């Protein structure tokens, strides 16, 4: 039978039946009233853990499961029949998860355990349930509700007490075939086991336990190399793990100690909880020629770690009984003293030195982390200071810009004032020039008049005394006229004009004499 341990299915419960709308109609019976019956309930989908099943193969090919609907109500007070529940049998150890969210809904880890996955719909009420004293003929009924529907993912985790782990072709299938009635495929090439195998081991005094053999694990299984980690879920429920080491392994980089470290590293990557389970180390294939030579170095290396090694040969049966005794003691009593040995003194001292070095390294790394934290704390402060300085410089630049703008504005305002002052000065200069021109004109006029006056004066000397008396009168009139023309600013000009008038007659008189 093909082994299938993961499937995706769709389940839907049945719908409830609708209530009936009916009235009693019989001869000689008036107002018979409503007699519509109720609808039946829909069937639910129920999972049951069956110990006789070991695979989910049935659900690989049939993925849709629908329960039946309830019957509708009928007249004459007849209710519809409820549908039967759909029972889905699964192996013991099946996990039921929601396919959309991945949430674990139930773990069917006990035989006969039942779980309702989808509940059926409820049947509707007929119209006979709605009749009252004020509403004696209800012409309506209630519809049935819909059944639940879900998309589920089923994962199978085999229920085993002991799990066999090892590299491909390490002898796991031979081991389980020797201690139990299981008959897995055995061949001389890697990956002969492609699916997990279960075997019932009959121990002493009527005690028994289940052993699981899973496909081989190689380096890089966490990244999908080989068959990956997909079968490690079947040993998650195991209480004891047996590490079967191939002492005759050949190939580049293969050695018993390397194989042991790789197995533990892959277990840690898959689940730290699984890696922390009790481990029994068995060195297999002692019947090979080179196995004895490798056994001493491998045993000594694990003794330094405090781990006991059980040398066995699955082909000949050598050393199988002591190994099974240790496994049974750990399984039934929980004591693990037989799995450990006393660490040699040198190895203990080396281990202590390594532990101290690791502590120093951890303290140094923590100090470095603290320094990095402090630097990280200082960095924001520096950044804040730089940001504040940047803001300050920006504010200063802004203030300088505003100041220069104000200065420019003031200069712009003063410029028209300066222009107005210059214009005022120009107009004043023009006015002053006009006044000076007027003054010079007044001077010329006074000079001409004074010349006339001198001529008249000279004539008056020659004229009779009667005429000479009029000359001073004319002279005073000329002075008054020049004074009126010059105005308030012509006082100084009048003085100059009078002086010039005084000089001019003397010159002219001199000329007249000659």
SEFI-342747 format. One line per field, with one value per residue (C-alpha): residue number from 1; residue in one letter; chain; x, y, z. Coordinates in nm, 4 decimals. Layout:
num: c(NUM, ...)
residuo: c(A, ...)
cadena: c(A, ...)
xx: c(X, ...)
yy: c(Y, ...)
zz: c(Z, ...)
***
This chain:
num: c(1, 2, 3, 4, 5, 6, 7, 8, 9, 10, 11, 12, 13, 14, 15, 16, 17, 18, 19, 20, 21, 22, 23, 24, 25, 26, 27, 28, 29, 30, 31, 32, 33, 34, 35, 36, 37, 38, 39, 40, 41, 42, 43, 44, 45, 46, 47, 48, 49, 50, 51, 52, 53, 54, 55, 56, 57, 58, 59, 60, 61, 62, 63, 64, 65, 66, 67, 68, 69, 70, 71, 72, 73, 74, 75, 76, 77, 78, 79, 80, 81, 82, 83, 84, 85, 86, 87, 88, 89, 90, 91, 92, 93, 94, 95, 96, 97, 98, 99, 100, 101, 102, 103, 104, 105, 106, 107, 108, 109, 110, 111, 112, 113, 114, 115, 116, 117, 118, 119, 120, 121, 122, 123, 124, 125, 126, 127, 128, 129, 130, 131, 132, 133, 134, 135, 136, 137, 138, 139, 140, 141, 142, 143, 144, 145, 146, 147, 148, 149, 150, 151, 152, 153, 154, 155, 156, 157, 158, 159, 160, 161, 162, 163, 164, 165, 166, 167, 168, 169, 170, 171, 172, 173, 174, 175, 176, 177, 178, 179, 180, 181, 182, 183, 184, 185, 186, 187, 188, 189, 190, 191, 192, 193, 194, 195, 196, 197, 198, 199, 200, 201, 202, 203, 204, 205, 206, 207, 208, 209, 210, 211, 212, 213, 214, 215, 216, 217, 218, 219, 220, 221, 222, 223, 224, 225, 226, 227, 228, 229, 230, 231, 232, 233, 234, 235, 236, 237, 238, 239, 240, 241, 242, 243, 244, 245, 246, 247, 248, 249, 250, 251, 252, 253, 254, 255, 256, 257, 258, 259, 260, 261, 262, 263, 264, 265, 266, 267, 268, 269, 270, 271, 272, 273, 274, 275, 276, 277, 278, 279, 280, 281, 282, 283, 284, 285, 286, 287, 288, 289, 290, 291, 292, 293, 294, 295, 296, 297, 298, 299, 300, 301, 302, 303, 304, 305, 306, 307, 308, 309, 310, 311, 312, 313, 314, 315, 316, 317, 318, 319, 320, 321, 322, 323, 324, 325, 326, 327, 328, 329, 330, 331, 332, 333, 334, 335, 336, 337, 338, 339, 340, 341, 342, 343, 344, 345, 346, 347, 348, 349, 350, 351, 352, 353, 354, 355, 356, 357, 358, 359, 360, 361, 362, 363, 364, 365, 366, 367, 368, 369, 370, 371, 372, 373, 374, 375, 376, 377, 378, 379, 380, 381, 382, 383, 384, 385, 386, 387, 388, 389, 390, 391, 392, 393, 394, 395, 396, 397, 398, 399, 400, 401, 402, 403, 404, 405, 406, 407, 408, 409, 410, 411, 412, 413, 414, 415, 416, 417, 418, 419, 420, 421, 422, 423, 424, 425, 426, 427, 428, 429, 430, 431, 432, 433, 434, 435, 436, 437, 438, 439, 440, 441, 442, 443, 444, 445, 446, 447, 448, 449, 450, 451, 452, 453, 454, 455, 456, 457, 458, 459, 460, 461, 462, 463, 464, 465, 466, 467, 468, 469, 470, 471, 472, 473, 474, 475, 476, 477, 478, 479, 480, 481, 482, 483, 484, 485, 486, 487, 488, 489, 490, 491, 492, 493, 494, 495, 496, 497, 498, 499, 500, 501, 502, 503, 504, 505, 506, 507, 508, 509, 510, 511, 512, 513, 514)
residuo: c(X, X, X, X, X, X, X, X, X, X, X, X, X, X, X, X, X, X, X, X, X, X, X, X, X, X, X, X, X, X, X, X, X, X, X, X, X, X, X, X, X, X, X, X, X, X, X, X, X, X, X, X, X, X, X, X, X, X, X, X, X, X, X, X, X, X, X, X, X, X, X, X, X, X, X, X, X, X, X, X, X, X, X, X, X, X, X, X, X, X, X, X, X, X, X, X, X, X, X, X, X, X, X, X, X, X, X, X, X, X, X, X, X, X, X, X, X, X, X, X, X, X, X, X, X, X, X, X, X, X, X, X, X, X, X, X, X, X, X, X, X, X, X, X, X, X, X, X, X, X, X, X, X, X, X, X, X, X, X, X, X, X, X, X, X, X, X, X, X, X, X, X, X, X, X, X, X, X, X, X, X, X, X, X, X, X, X, X, X, X, X, X, X, X, X, X, X, X, X, X, X, X, X, X, X, X, X, X, X, X, X, X, X, X, X, X, X, X, X, X, X, X, X, X, X, X, X, X, X, X, X, X, X, X, X, X, X, X, X, X, X, X, X, X, X, X, X, X, X, X, X, X, X, X, X, X, X, X, X, X, X, X, X, X, X, X, X, X, X, X, X, X, X, X, X, X, X, X, X, X, X, X, X, X, X, X, X, X, X, X, X, X, X, X, X, X, X, X, X, X, X, X, X, X, X, X, X, X, X, X, X, X, X, X, X, X, X, X, X, X, X, X, X, X, X, X, X, X, X, X, X, X, X, X, X, X, X, X, X, X, X, X, X, X, X, X, X, X, X, X, X, X, X, X, X, X, X, X, X, X, X, X, X, X, X, X, X, X, X, X, X, X, X, X, X, X, X, X, X, X, X, X, X, X, X, X, X, X, X, X, X, X, X, X, X, X, X, X, X, X, X, X, X, X, X, X, X, X, X, X, X, X, X, X, X, X, X, X, X, X, X, X, X, X, X, X, X, X, X, X, X, X, X, X, X, X, X, X, X, X, X, X, X, X, X, X, X, X, X, X, X, X, X, X, X, X, X, X, X, X, X, X, X, X, X, X, X, X, X, X, X, X, X, X, X, X, X, X, X, X, X, X, X, X, X, X, X, X, X, X, X, X, X, X, X, X, X, X, X, X, X, X, X, X, X, X, X, X, X, X, X, X, X, X)
cadena: c(A, A, A, A, A, A, A, A, A, A, A, A, A, A, A, A, A, A, A, A, A, A, A, A, A, A, A, A, A, A, A, A, A, A, A, A, A, A, A, A, A, A, A, A, A, A, A, A, A, A, A, A, A, A, A, A, A, A, A, A, A, A, A, A, A, A, A, A, A, A, A, A, A, A, A, A, A, A, A, A, A, A, A, A, A, A, A, A, A, A, A, A, A, A, A, A, A, A, A, A, A, A, A, A, A, A, A, A, A, A, A, A, A, A, A, A, A, A, A, A, A, A, A, A, A, A, A, A, A, A, A, A, A, A, A, A, A, A, A, A, A, A, A, A, A, A, A, A, A, A, A, A, A, A, A, A, A, A, A, A, A, A, A, A, A, A, A, A, A, A, A, A, A, A, A, A, A, A, A, A, A, A, A, A, A, A, A, A, A, A, A, A, A, A, A, A, A, A, A, A, A, A, A, A, A, A, A, A, A, A, A, A, A, A, A, A, A, A, A, A, A, A, A, A, A, A, A, A, A, A, A, A, A, A, A, A, A, A, A, A, A, A, A, A, A, A, A, A, A, A, A, A, A, A, A, A, A, A, A, A, A, A, A, A, A, A, A, A, A, A, A, A, A, A, A, A, A, A, A, A, A, A, A, A, A, A, A, A, A, A, A, A, A, A, A, A, A, A, A, A, A, A, A, A, A, A, A, A, A, A, A, A, A, A, A, A, A, A, A, A, A, A, A, A, A, A, A, A, A, A, A, A, A, A, A, A, A, A, A, A, A, A, A, A, A, A, A, A, A, A, A, A, A, A, A, A, A, A, A, A, A, A, A, A, A, A, A, A, A, A, A, A, A, A, A, A, A, A, A, A, A, A, A, A, A, A, A, A, A, A, A, A, A, A, A, A, A, A, A, A, A, A, A, A, A, A, A, A, A, A, A, A, A, A, A, A, A, A, A, A, A, A, A, A, A, A, A, A, A, A, A, A, A, A, A, A, A, A, A, A, A, A, A, A, A, A, A, A, A, A, A, A, A, A, A, A, A, A, A, A, A, A, A, A, A, A, A, A, A, A, A, A, A, A, A, A, A, A, A, A, A, A, A, A, A, A, A, A, A, A, A, A, A, A, A, A, A, A, A, A, A, A, A, A, A, A, A, A, A, A, A, A, A, A)
xx: c(0.0000, 0.1275, 0.2178, 0.0606, 0.1111, -0.0210, -0.3381, -0.5669, -0.9444, -1.2692, -1.5577, -1.9131, -2.1897, -2.5484, -2.8026, -3.1104, -3.4506, -3.7073, -4.0285, -4.3588, -4.6528, -4.9677, -5.3297, -5.5699, -5.8299, -6.0992, -6.4695, -6.6921, -6.3957, -6.3969, -6.0890, -5.8616, -5.5627, -5.1915, -5.0273, -4.6891, -4.4070, -4.0447, -3.7425, -3.4782, -3.1233, -2.8339, -2.5610, -2.2271, -1.8747, -1.6978, -1.3362, -1.2637, -0.9145, -0.8953, -0.6012, -0.6347, -0.5283, -0.1674, -0.1966, -0.4079, -0.4180, -0.8004, -0.8079, -0.5502, -0.7970, -1.1255, -1.0778, -1.4390, -1.6654, -2.0238, -2.2780, -2.6460, -2.9062, -3.2055, -3.5489, -3.8042, -4.1110, -4.4453, -4.8162, -5.0251, -4.7719, -4.5025, -4.1412, -3.8562, -3.5989, -3.2577, -2.9553, -2.6916, -2.3459, -2.0575, -1.7800, -1.4260, -1.1777, -0.8134, -0.5037, -0.4211, -0.1801, -0.3426, -0.3207, -0.6105, -0.5194, -0.6957, -0.5566, -0.5962, -0.4434, -0.2346, -0.3976, -0.3970, -0.7597, -0.7193, -0.4633, -0.6276, -0.3681, -0.5973, -0.7788, -1.1532, -1.1213, -1.3972, -1.4023, -1.6799, -1.5137, -1.8270, -2.1633, -2.4811, -2.7458, -3.0573, -3.3992, -3.6536, -3.9851, -4.3178, -4.6061, -4.7818, -4.5237, -4.6213, -4.9962, -5.1242, -5.4601, -5.4281, -5.2559, -5.4417, -5.3436, -4.9705, -4.8781, -4.5031, -4.2418, -3.8748, -3.5952, -3.3201, -2.9683, -2.6641, -2.4101, -2.0490, -1.7770, -1.3982, -1.0775, -0.8525, -0.4992, -0.4388, -0.0889, 0.0028, 0.2553, 0.3161, 0.2816, 0.6111, 0.8107, 1.1559, 1.2876, 1.5739, 1.7921, 2.0974, 2.2533, 2.1226, 2.2335, 2.3347, 2.1391, 1.8160, 1.5848, 1.7968, 1.7861, 1.4054, 1.3598, 1.5792, 1.4067, 1.0465, 0.8223, 0.8424, 0.9771, 1.0879, 1.2855, 1.6556, 1.9119, 2.2760, 2.2259, 2.1267, 1.7659, 1.6122, 1.3627, 1.1382, 0.8540, 0.8500, 0.8062, 0.6617, 0.7533, 0.6232, 0.9134, 0.8304, 1.0566, 1.0958, 0.8247, 0.5434, 0.6616, 0.6467, 0.6975, 0.6703, 0.9810, 0.9779, 1.2282, 1.2399, 1.4341, 1.7984, 1.9058, 2.2088, 2.3891, 2.1788, 1.8448, 1.7088, 1.7583, 1.5831, 1.8846, 1.7940, 1.4450, 1.4691, 1.3065, 0.9590, 0.9752, 1.1194, 0.7668, 0.7160, 0.9772, 0.8602, 0.6406, 0.9212, 1.0649, 1.4028, 1.6122, 1.8674, 2.1528, 2.2730, 2.6274, 2.7762, 3.1301, 3.2090, 3.1012, 3.3150, 3.3292, 3.4797, 3.4523, 3.2692, 3.3715, 3.1698, 3.2241, 3.1332, 2.8130, 2.7167, 2.7704, 2.5738, 2.2769, 2.2641, 2.3026, 2.0109, 1.7951, 1.8713, 1.7760, 1.4447, 1.3453, 1.5563, 1.3054, 1.3636, 1.7416, 1.7163, 1.5528, 1.7576, 1.9926, 2.1360, 2.4457, 2.4926, 2.8034, 2.6783, 2.8463, 3.1169, 3.1338, 3.3203, 3.7036, 3.7769, 3.5001, 3.7068, 3.9896, 3.7479, 3.5573, 3.8353, 3.8816, 3.5059, 3.4481, 3.7286, 3.5991, 3.2471, 3.3870, 3.5435, 3.1904, 3.0509, 2.8504, 2.8498, 2.8806, 2.7118, 2.8943, 2.6493, 2.6174, 2.2632, 2.3644, 2.4991, 2.3051, 2.6215, 2.5650, 2.1884, 2.0744, 2.2719, 2.1494, 1.7842, 1.8217, 1.9441, 1.6622, 1.3968, 1.5368, 1.5202, 1.1744, 1.0045, 1.1921, 1.3209, 1.6748, 1.9589, 2.2647, 2.3584, 2.3764, 2.6625, 3.0187, 3.2677, 3.4670, 3.8501, 4.0438, 4.2281, 3.9069, 3.7372, 4.0166, 4.0069, 3.6308, 3.6622, 3.9221, 3.6937, 3.4046, 3.6134, 3.7253, 3.3647, 3.2634, 3.5410, 3.4368, 3.0751, 3.1709, 3.3858, 3.1022, 2.8613, 3.1090, 3.1372, 2.7619, 2.7456, 3.0055, 2.8103, 2.4963, 2.6681, 2.8000, 2.4537, 2.3166, 2.5842, 2.5282, 2.1769, 2.3100, 2.5817, 2.3321, 2.1036, 2.3945, 2.4816, 2.1176, 2.0992, 2.4158, 2.2727, 1.9485, 2.1441, 2.3524, 2.0376, 1.8733, 2.1791, 2.1804, 1.8115, 1.8665, 2.1513, 1.9337, 1.6507, 1.8916, 2.0353, 1.6833, 1.5917, 1.9059, 1.8254, 1.4722, 1.5963, 1.8442, 1.5639, 1.3484, 1.6325, 1.7069, 1.3860, 1.4549, 1.8043, 1.6585, 1.4038, 1.6848, 1.8886, 1.5846, 1.5239, 1.8875, 1.8668, 1.5522, 1.7126, 2.0211, 1.8027, 1.6181, 1.9487, 2.0769, 1.7622, 1.8066, 2.1728, 2.0674, 1.8141, 2.0817, 2.3217, 2.0424, 1.9707, 2.3389, 2.3481, 2.0349, 2.1771, 2.5048, 2.3220, 2.1137, 2.4199, 2.5885, 2.2923, 2.3005, 2.6701, 2.6025, 2.3273, 2.5577, 2.8206, 2.5586, 2.4345, 2.7724, 2.7595, 2.3896, 2.2636, 2.2167, 1.8473, 1.9134, 2.1833, 1.9254, 1.7248, 2.0203, 2.0291, 1.6543, 1.6952, 1.9862, 1.7804, 1.4917, 1.7303, 1.8541, 1.4973, 1.4075, 1.7062, 1.6261, 1.2655, 1.3726, 1.6307, 1.3806, 1.4909, 1.7966, 1.9112, 2.0363, 2.3895, 2.3532, 2.2237, 2.5299, 2.7550, 2.5555, 2.5905, 2.9638, 2.9881, 2.7805, 3.0132, 3.3175, 3.1637, 3.1132, 3.4704, 3.5966, 3.3573, 3.4393, 3.8006, 3.7210, 3.5164, 3.8054, 4.0311)
yy: c(0.0000, 0.3455, 0.5629, 0.9116, 1.1360, 1.4750, 1.5631, 1.8613, 1.8071, 2.0045, 1.9163, 2.0533, 1.9721, 1.9239, 2.2056, 2.2018, 2.1342, 2.4141, 2.4296, 2.3650, 2.6012, 2.3902, 2.4062, 2.1308, 2.0767, 1.8187, 1.7939, 1.9077, 2.0579, 2.4361, 2.6377, 2.3401, 2.5689, 2.5441, 2.2036, 2.2564, 2.0448, 2.1345, 2.0605, 1.8064, 1.8885, 1.8458, 1.5908, 1.6885, 1.5847, 1.3917, 1.2674, 0.9461, 0.8117, 0.4505, 0.2390, 0.0043, 0.2731, 0.3729, 0.6056, 0.8884, 0.7281, 0.7272, 1.1072, 1.1556, 1.0623, 1.1735, 1.5269, 1.6579, 1.5259, 1.6518, 1.5356, 1.4994, 1.7718, 1.7408, 1.6755, 1.9543, 1.9681, 1.8369, 1.8882, 1.7077, 1.8041, 1.5845, 1.6871, 1.6208, 1.3519, 1.4568, 1.3452, 1.1122, 1.2391, 1.1697, 0.9842, 1.0155, 0.7644, 0.8704, 0.7046, 0.7633, 1.0571, 1.2686, 1.6458, 1.8458, 2.2043, 2.4911, 2.5044, 2.8831, 2.9931, 2.6882, 2.6817, 2.3441, 2.2469, 1.9043, 1.6297, 1.2869, 1.1012, 0.8490, 0.5545, 0.6167, 0.9936, 1.1878, 1.5491, 1.7363, 1.9299, 2.0847, 2.1074, 2.0469, 2.3141, 2.3365, 2.2586, 2.5385, 2.5617, 2.5002, 2.7449, 2.5510, 2.6919, 3.0518, 3.0251, 3.2460, 3.3659, 3.6827, 3.5219, 3.1981, 3.1425, 3.2180, 3.1820, 3.1651, 2.9214, 2.9264, 2.8162, 2.5805, 2.7115, 2.6312, 2.3731, 2.4665, 2.4162, 2.4089, 2.3418, 2.1268, 1.9910, 1.6497, 1.5612, 1.2216, 1.1818, 0.8182, 0.7136, 0.5477, 0.5143, 0.4739, 0.6386, 0.5209, 0.7940, 0.7720, 0.8352, 0.6461, 0.2808, 0.2876, -0.0342, 0.1055, -0.1240, -0.4265, -0.3186, -0.2920, -0.6192, -0.7976, -0.6656, -0.6713, -0.8432, -0.5489, -0.6409, -0.3218, -0.3222, -0.3970, -0.3383, -0.2427, 0.1146, 0.4465, 0.5614, 0.2174, 0.3385, 0.6040, 0.5957, 0.5449, 0.1910, 0.0855, -0.2268, -0.3694, -0.4795, -0.7575, -0.7066, -0.9116, -0.9766, -0.8970, -0.5418, -0.4034, -0.0776, 0.0642, 0.1497, 0.3809, 0.3652, 0.6826, 0.7581, 0.8595, 1.2135, 1.3720, 1.7027, 1.9914, 1.8162, 2.1389, 2.3011, 2.0188, 1.8010, 1.4348, 1.3715, 1.6757, 1.7054, 1.5991, 1.2642, 1.3930, 1.4712, 1.0963, 1.0790, 1.3945, 1.1838, 0.9381, 0.9270, 0.7808, 0.8257, 0.5714, 0.7199, 0.4419, 0.5249, 0.3478, 0.2425, 0.1252, 0.4442, 0.5361, 0.8594, 1.2039, 1.3681, 1.0694, 0.9584, 0.8238, 1.1377, 1.3663, 1.1699, 1.1981, 1.5751, 1.6199, 1.4249, 1.6385, 1.9599, 1.8673, 1.7741, 2.1105, 2.2946, 2.1094, 2.1265, 2.2028, 2.0034, 1.6971, 1.7385, 1.7433, 1.3973, 1.1079, 0.9609, 0.6120, 0.5905, 0.2583, 0.1906, -0.0480, -0.2829, -0.4195, -0.7225, -0.5158, -0.5301, -0.1588, -0.1071, -0.2249, 0.0152, 0.3105, 0.2052, 0.2896, 0.6495, 0.7094, 0.5666, 0.7749, 1.0948, 1.0454, 0.9401, 1.2855, 1.4228, 1.1822, 0.9707, 0.5898, 0.4007, 0.0621, -0.1427, -0.3645, -0.5609, -0.5795, -0.8443, -1.0905, -0.9736, -0.8911, -0.6460, -0.6103, -0.7226, -0.4646, -0.1943, -0.2974, -0.3176, 0.0408, 0.1572, -0.0211, 0.1210, 0.4771, 0.4188, 0.2540, 0.4019, 0.7334, 0.6748, 0.7714, 0.6667, 0.3921, 0.6410, 0.8368, 0.7585, 0.9326, 1.1973, 1.1512, 1.4011, 1.5555, 1.5923, 1.7428, 1.9973, 2.0757, 2.1101, 2.3486, 2.5528, 2.5646, 2.6682, 2.9467, 3.0625, 3.0575, 3.2607, 3.5132, 3.5333, 3.5794, 3.8514, 4.0211, 4.0009, 4.1382, 4.4194, 4.4855, 4.4854, 4.7311, 4.9512, 4.9333, 5.0213, 5.3196, 5.4276, 5.3817, 5.5963, 5.8622, 5.8597, 6.0031, 6.2721, 6.3616, 6.3592, 6.5769, 6.8183, 6.8281, 6.8825, 7.1627, 7.3233, 7.2934, 7.4495, 7.7266, 7.8065, 7.8009, 8.0406, 8.2664, 8.2620, 8.3391, 8.6293, 8.7672, 8.7362, 8.9189, 9.1890, 9.2425, 9.2547, 9.5180, 9.7176, 9.7022, 9.8106, 10.1023, 10.2025, 10.1791, 10.3980, 10.6512, 10.6724, 10.8590, 11.0890, 11.1541, 11.2142, 11.4487, 11.6306, 11.6537, 11.7817, 12.0331, 12.1406, 12.1691, 12.3797, 12.5938, 12.6348, 12.7252, 12.9788, 13.1101, 13.1430, 13.3267, 13.5593, 13.6120, 13.6863, 13.9301, 14.0820, 14.1187, 14.2697, 14.5099, 14.5922, 14.6617, 14.8714, 15.0667, 15.1095, 15.2412, 15.4700, 15.5807, 15.6536, 15.8592, 16.0301, 16.1175, 16.2477, 16.4564, 16.5630, 16.6685, 16.8551, 17.0141, 17.1588, 17.3357, 17.4151, 17.6959, 17.6724, 17.6170, 17.2894, 17.1748, 17.1725, 16.8983, 16.6587, 16.5578, 16.4964, 16.2570, 16.0860, 16.0119, 15.8841, 15.6471, 15.5111, 15.4497, 15.2688, 15.0366, 14.9655, 14.8721, 14.6393, 14.4461, 14.3835, 14.2441, 14.0769, 14.3909, 14.5874, 14.4712, 14.5227, 14.8768, 14.9470, 14.8146, 15.0122, 15.3298, 15.2752, 15.2089, 15.5239, 15.7228, 15.5952, 15.6283, 16.0064, 16.0563, 15.8566, 16.0324, 16.3641, 16.2942, 16.2122, 16.5261, 16.7297, 16.6004)
zz: c(0.0000, -0.0881, 0.2094, 0.2054, 0.5089, 0.3886, 0.1957, 0.1375, 0.1420, 0.1297, 0.3627, 0.3712, 0.6139, 0.4971, 0.4864, 0.7063, 0.5476, 0.5026, 0.7039, 0.5211, 0.4684, 0.4771, 0.6009, 0.6989, 0.4266, 0.5144, 0.4495, 0.7296, 0.9134, 0.8972, 0.9745, 1.0061, 1.0667, 0.9706, 0.9763, 0.8043, 0.9550, 1.0367, 0.8190, 0.9181, 1.0297, 0.7876, 0.8441, 1.0050, 0.9003, 1.1777, 1.1920, 1.3817, 1.4663, 1.3499, 1.4760, 1.1771, 0.9300, 0.8651, 0.5658, 0.4236, 0.0808, 0.0643, 0.0797, -0.1943, -0.4693, -0.3106, -0.1853, -0.1666, 0.1076, 0.1456, 0.4009, 0.3061, 0.3502, 0.5828, 0.4344, 0.4031, 0.6216, 0.4938, 0.5588, 0.8162, 1.0841, 0.9281, 0.9986, 0.7556, 0.8313, 0.9606, 0.7579, 0.8972, 0.9848, 0.7471, 0.9319, 0.7952, 0.9375, 0.9663, 1.1168, 1.4811, 1.5059, 1.2344, 1.2683, 1.1244, 1.0265, 0.8575, 0.5039, 0.4785, 0.8100, 0.9078, 1.2529, 1.4274, 1.4891, 1.6496, 1.7104, 1.6813, 1.8867, 2.0596, 1.9100, 1.8726, 1.9215, 1.7434, 1.6258, 1.4426, 1.1604, 1.0033, 1.1774, 0.9798, 0.9274, 1.1439, 0.9953, 0.9542, 1.1395, 0.9656, 0.9712, 1.2448, 1.4885, 1.4095, 1.4783, 1.7607, 1.8852, 1.6802, 1.3812, 1.3202, 0.9538, 0.9084, 0.5470, 0.5950, 0.7308, 0.8256, 0.5926, 0.7060, 0.7736, 0.5631, 0.6732, 0.7494, 0.4919, 0.5388, 0.3507, 0.5691, 0.5564, 0.7109, 0.8313, 0.9688, 1.2496, 1.3216, 1.6846, 1.7638, 2.0848, 1.9295, 1.6135, 1.3923, 1.2419, 1.0209, 0.6825, 0.3773, 0.3664, 0.7337, 0.8065, 0.9554, 0.7602, 0.8534, 1.2175, 1.2351, 1.0453, 1.3027, 1.6178, 1.4886, 1.2338, 0.9933, 0.6509, 0.4760, 0.1541, 0.2115, -0.0630, -0.1050, -0.2269, -0.0680, -0.0229, -0.0376, 0.2241, 0.0720, 0.3285, 0.7067, 0.8366, 1.1701, 1.3607, 1.6865, 1.9061, 2.1564, 2.4566, 2.7745, 3.0296, 2.7872, 2.7278, 2.3754, 2.1935, 1.8429, 1.6418, 1.3387, 1.0547, 0.8418, 0.5220, 0.5512, 0.6376, 0.4715, 0.5081, 0.3776, 0.4381, 0.5899, 0.2485, 0.0626, -0.0185, -0.0532, 0.0810, 0.3071, 0.6478, 0.5432, 0.7258, 1.0525, 1.1746, 1.2200, 1.4971, 1.6802, 1.9091, 1.9863, 2.3381, 2.2373, 1.9227, 1.7983, 1.5943, 1.3685, 1.2490, 0.9472, 1.0450, 0.6932, 0.5159, 0.2162, 0.0250, 0.0302, 0.3720, 0.5259, 0.8744, 1.1709, 1.3814, 1.0894, 1.0261, 1.3929, 1.3982, 1.0742, 1.2127, 1.5263, 1.3257, 1.0970, 1.3965, 1.5569, 1.2381, 1.2179, 1.5848, 1.8952, 2.0998, 1.8838, 1.9123, 2.2928, 2.3184, 2.4643, 2.2027, 2.1847, 1.9616, 1.7818, 1.5698, 1.2995, 1.0475, 1.2753, 1.0467, 0.7835, 0.7758, 0.8373, 1.0961, 1.3950, 1.3088, 1.2964, 1.6070, 1.8552, 1.7368, 1.7183, 2.0673, 2.2146, 2.0500, 2.1928, 2.5315, 2.5586, 2.5151, 2.7778, 2.5268, 2.5305, 2.2003, 2.1465, 1.8806, 1.6896, 1.3697, 1.2313, 0.9799, 1.2398, 1.5487, 1.7454, 2.0338, 1.9727, 2.3186, 2.5246, 2.2906, 2.3270, 2.7055, 2.7205, 2.4900, 2.6986, 3.0258, 2.8928, 2.7448, 3.0420, 3.3383, 3.2025, 3.3375, 3.1023, 3.3071, 3.0607, 2.7754, 2.9349, 3.0415, 3.2649, 3.0805, 3.0984, 3.3130, 3.0178, 2.8225, 3.1293, 3.1700, 2.7980, 2.8204, 3.1146, 2.9258, 2.6257, 2.8468, 3.0015, 2.6572, 2.5432, 2.8513, 2.7843, 2.4221, 2.5264, 2.7750, 2.5116, 2.2623, 2.5251, 2.6000, 2.2287, 2.2066, 2.4978, 2.3268, 2.0053, 2.2004, 2.3590, 2.0196, 1.8794, 2.1612, 2.1006, 1.7284, 1.7544, 1.9924, 1.7420, 1.4665, 1.6783, 1.7448, 1.3783, 1.2955, 1.5564, 1.4148, 1.0669, 1.1859, 1.3636, 1.0537, 0.8458, 1.0920, 1.0838, 0.7044, 0.7076, 0.9494, 0.7358, 0.4284, 0.6048, 0.7247, 0.3746, 0.2376, 0.4991, 0.4164, 0.0456, 0.1213, 0.3320, 0.0578, -0.1948, 0.0279, 0.0757, -0.2977, -0.3823, -0.0861, -0.2217, -0.5662, -0.4127, -0.2271, -0.5428, -0.7287, -0.4519, -0.4653, -0.8453, -0.8240, -0.5517, -0.7667, -1.0602, -0.8444, -0.7114, -1.0720, -1.1683, -0.8699, -0.9637, -1.3216, -1.1901, -0.9696, -1.2649, -1.4716, -1.1900, -1.1766, -1.5506, -1.5243, -1.2363, -1.4253, -1.7294, -1.5138, -1.3252, -1.6608, -1.7617, -1.4281, -1.4726, -1.8188, -1.6843, -1.4038, -1.6524, -1.8510, -1.5387, -1.4727, -1.8047, -1.7648, -1.5568, -1.1873, -1.2443, -1.4216, -1.1805, -0.9040, -1.0853, -1.1119, -0.7446, -0.7616, -1.0585, -0.8840, -0.5789, -0.8030, -0.9832, -0.6517, -0.5349, -0.8614, -0.8396, -0.4753, -0.5622, -0.8447, -0.6435, -0.3589, -0.0328, -0.1837, -0.3641, -0.0676, -0.1192, -0.4943, -0.4300, -0.2227, -0.4995, -0.7578, -0.5584, -0.5262, -0.9001, -0.9641, -0.7506, -0.9439, -1.2877, -1.2825, -1.1721, -1.4745, -1.7083, -1.5593, -1.6196, -1.9809, -2.0141, -1.8949, -2.1601)
***
